[in-house]
Structures are given as structure tokens and as C-alpha cells.
Amino acid sequence: MTQLEFLQTVMPFKDKVFRLAKRLLVSKEEAEDATQEVLLKLWKNKKKMQEYRNVEAFSMTMTKNFCFDKLKSKHAQNLKLVHSNYKDNNVSLQKQLELEDSVGWVAKIIEDLPEKQKLVIQLRDIEQYTFEEIGKMLDMNETAVRVTLSRARKTIRQELTNTHNYGVK
């Protein structure tokens, strides 16, 4: 596999690898390092890459495993989760503060979800993978992916409703 073929194969999903790493590692710098490591591993194994049916799914699995290994190591750090990808310029300051607060609550709720639910939410709702692709990446059947996603969304909805209704009778 030439360098050009490698770039044509890997570059379309490089950002997805980064977003998954950022969701799992929280830190932008750690996610950039993880993305670079995964791409380097893919480059080193470029001769075997043609054996894989879905290189994107394989790289997402590599990213997930690398991030879990990193979190288990003693180098893992707890850093603040900051969402900077949500902007609406036509909103009043009050509404903007409420929306930012809600996004922060959702991020915190997602962080508190079990790992499987957190991964399924990330892959389905943020990365827009199909249930079949998620099932292959996480070694789950499609029904289990759907159930896990449903439970994660239900938990997020309940926790957010409880947060917003706190003190209201």
C-alpha cells in the first residue's frame, strides 16, 4: 500500500477517531496523542490493512482499546470536559446560558453512564454509525446495541428532567 492509498483510506475517518478518543479521554491533547498513535499503528500495519473488511470500524476499535488502556494506566488524568462545538448566534444571553448549562449537564450525565452506554451514545448519536457497525466494533449484536442506546438515552432524559425540575412541586 502506497502512502497515497493509505491517506485516501484513512483520512476520511481521522476526525471520527479523534472525536471518539476525546469522548473517552476528555482531554483534547490526550485525544490528539491517541489519534496519532492509532494512525501510526495503522501505518505500521499497512500491509495487513487490505485484509480488513472495514478499516474504519477496525480503527475505531483500535481507538477504543487504546483509550481504555490509557485510562487504566497510571498516566490517566481527570480533566474538565468542555464542549466548544455548540454555538447559536441568534440566541439571547439568558437562553445561551441555559443551553450551555444543559449541554454541561448532559456531558456530566454521559460521563456517569456505564462504559458500554457511553460508547454506544458516542458512536450512534455523535459519530452517526449504524447499529450494525457499532455491533461489530463493540462485539455486540444489533439488538443489544439498540437496547443499550435506549437505556442510555432514557437515563440521560430522566437525569436531565430531574435536574431541571429540582425544587419544583
DOZA-841928 format. One record per residue (C-alpha): residue number from 1; z, x, y; residue in three letters. Coordinates in Angstrom, 3 decimals. Layout:
// DOZA-841928
pos;zz;xx;yy;code
NUM;Z;X;Y;ALA
...
This chain:
// DOZA-841928
pos;zz;xx;yy;code
1;0.000;0.000;0.000;MET
2;-1.039;1.453;3.333;THR
3;1.041;1.371;6.483;GLN
4;-1.217;-1.299;7.984;LEU
5;-0.918;-3.525;4.893;GLU
6;2.844;-3.071;4.953;PHE
7;3.045;-4.054;8.618;LEU
8;0.838;-7.096;8.033;GLN
9;3.053;-8.184;5.164;THR
10;6.486;-7.518;6.654;VAL
11;6.191;-8.060;10.401;MET
12;5.689;-11.863;10.303;PRO
13;9.206;-12.406;8.926;PHE
14;11.038;-9.475;10.540;LYS
15;12.677;-11.784;13.099;ASP
16;13.913;-14.116;10.353;LYS
17;15.575;-11.164;8.643;VAL
18;17.271;-10.279;11.939;PHE
19;18.476;-13.855;12.565;ARG
20;19.958;-14.122;9.075;LEU
21;21.682;-10.758;9.495;ALA
22;23.015;-11.835;12.895;LYS
23;24.346;-15.096;11.449;ARG
24;26.181;-13.220;8.705;LEU
25;27.308;-10.131;10.612;LEU
26;27.750;-11.825;14.028;VAL
27;27.196;-8.581;15.962;SER
28;23.727;-8.043;17.412;LYS
29;23.967;-4.290;16.851;GLU
30;25.092;-4.696;13.243;GLU
31;22.238;-7.160;12.664;ALA
32;19.715;-4.719;14.118;GLU
33;21.048;-1.995;11.819;ASP
34;20.877;-4.328;8.815;ALA
35;17.303;-5.319;9.673;THR
36;16.302;-1.708;9.960;GLN
37;17.932;-0.882;6.619;GLU
38;16.163;-3.754;4.855;VAL
39;12.797;-2.771;6.340;LEU
40;13.403;0.840;5.333;LEU
41;14.205;-0.222;1.757;LYS
42;11.041;-2.315;1.683;LEU
43;9.026;0.657;2.929;TRP
44;10.521;2.957;0.293;LYS
45;9.618;0.412;-2.402;ASN
46;6.205;-0.477;-1.003;LYS
47;4.508;0.385;-4.297;LYS
48;6.552;-2.282;-6.100;LYS
49;6.073;-4.856;-3.343;MET
50;2.892;-6.284;-4.877;GLN
51;4.893;-7.256;-7.972;GLU
52;6.924;-9.777;-5.961;TYR
53;5.563;-13.313;-5.693;ARG
54;7.218;-13.914;-2.328;ASN
55;8.044;-10.774;-0.349;VAL
56;9.666;-12.819;2.419;GLU
57;12.104;-14.505;0.035;ALA
58;12.825;-11.141;-1.580;PHE
59;13.578;-9.563;1.798;SER
60;15.845;-12.456;2.794;MET
61;17.768;-11.994;-0.462;THR
62;17.982;-8.256;0.253;MET
63;19.280;-9.031;3.742;THR
64;21.894;-11.452;2.423;LYS
65;23.108;-8.933;-0.161;ASN
66;23.117;-6.045;2.316;PHE
67;25.120;-8.081;4.832;CYS
68;27.637;-9.175;2.206;PHE
69;28.064;-5.554;1.124;ASP
70;28.540;-4.532;4.746;LYS
71;31.143;-7.261;5.288;LEU
72;33.037;-6.176;2.185;LYS
73;33.084;-2.554;3.259;SER
74;35.787;-1.128;5.444;LYS
75;33.298;-0.908;8.338;HIS
76;33.290;-4.683;8.804;ALA
77;34.434;-5.772;12.236;GLN
78;35.308;-9.147;13.682;ASN
79;33.261;-9.607;16.807;LEU
80;32.874;-12.653;19.017;LYS
81;29.982;-14.968;18.232;LEU
82;27.826;-15.555;21.303;VAL
83;24.879;-17.912;21.346;HIS
84;22.446;-16.998;24.077;SER
85;19.416;-18.782;22.661;ASN
86;20.212;-22.229;24.079;TYR
87;19.092;-22.890;27.671;LYS
88;18.094;-26.053;29.518;ASP
89;17.338;-25.507;33.212;ASN
90;17.269;-29.225;34.140;ASN
91;20.906;-29.952;33.342;VAL
92;23.805;-30.389;35.757;SER
93;26.517;-27.777;35.725;LEU
94;29.006;-30.212;34.141;GLN
95;26.572;-31.143;31.368;LYS
96;25.673;-27.489;30.847;GLN
97;29.333;-26.568;30.394;LEU
98;29.804;-29.426;27.932;GLU
99;26.733;-28.364;25.949;LEU
100;27.827;-24.724;25.863;GLU
101;31.263;-25.852;24.711;ASP
102;29.703;-27.961;21.939;SER
103;27.472;-25.085;20.825;VAL
104;30.546;-22.870;20.723;GLY
105;32.424;-25.422;18.626;TRP
106;29.501;-25.789;16.216;VAL
107;29.273;-21.999;15.885;ALA
108;33.000;-21.805;15.130;LYS
109;32.759;-24.637;12.610;ILE
110;29.807;-22.940;10.897;ILE
111;31.768;-19.683;10.743;GLU
112;34.601;-21.502;8.955;ASP
113;32.298;-23.038;6.330;LEU
114;32.224;-21.610;2.813;PRO
115;29.642;-18.815;2.413;GLU
116;27.123;-20.896;0.429;LYS
117;27.175;-23.690;3.005;GLN
118;26.893;-21.200;5.852;LYS
119;23.856;-19.572;4.229;LEU
120;22.144;-22.876;3.444;VAL
121;22.653;-24.122;7.031;ILE
122;21.217;-20.866;8.376;GLN
123;18.217;-20.816;6.056;LEU
124;17.342;-24.516;6.331;ARG
125;18.237;-25.603;9.859;ASP
126;17.673;-22.356;11.714;ILE
127;15.100;-20.439;9.675;GLU
128;13.281;-23.615;8.509;GLN
129;12.871;-22.568;4.876;TYR
130;12.034;-25.215;2.278;THR
131;14.590;-26.306;-0.285;PHE
132;12.559;-24.578;-2.989;GLU
133;12.546;-21.254;-1.098;GLU
134;16.266;-21.469;-0.389;ILE
135;16.917;-22.236;-4.047;GLY
136;15.047;-19.101;-5.091;LYS
137;16.808;-16.931;-2.508;MET
138;20.287;-18.133;-3.410;LEU
139;19.642;-18.673;-7.122;ASP
140;20.385;-22.411;-6.898;MET
141;18.358;-25.445;-7.926;ASN
142;16.880;-27.643;-5.195;GLU
143;19.354;-30.467;-5.793;THR
144;22.294;-28.105;-5.360;ALA
145;20.755;-26.807;-2.126;VAL
146;20.394;-30.375;-0.806;ARG
147;23.971;-31.250;-1.761;VAL
148;25.320;-28.050;-0.199;THR
149;23.361;-28.706;3.009;LEU
150;24.573;-32.300;3.128;SER
151;28.186;-31.238;2.703;ARG
152;27.856;-28.557;5.367;ALA
153;26.316;-30.985;7.862;ARG
154;28.964;-33.600;7.078;LYS
155;31.745;-31.071;7.660;THR
156;30.186;-29.976;10.957;ILE
157;29.767;-33.590;12.079;ARG
158;33.360;-34.509;11.145;GLN
159;34.895;-31.436;12.763;GLU
160;32.855;-31.877;15.943;LEU
161;33.762;-35.574;16.121;THR
162;37.432;-34.744;15.601;ASN
163;37.239;-32.118;18.338;THR
164;35.589;-34.451;20.830;HIS
165;37.892;-37.384;20.018;ASN
166;41.098;-35.356;20.174;TYR
167;43.701;-37.328;22.106;GLY
168;41.539;-40.474;22.359;VAL
169;43.045;-43.574;20.760;LYS
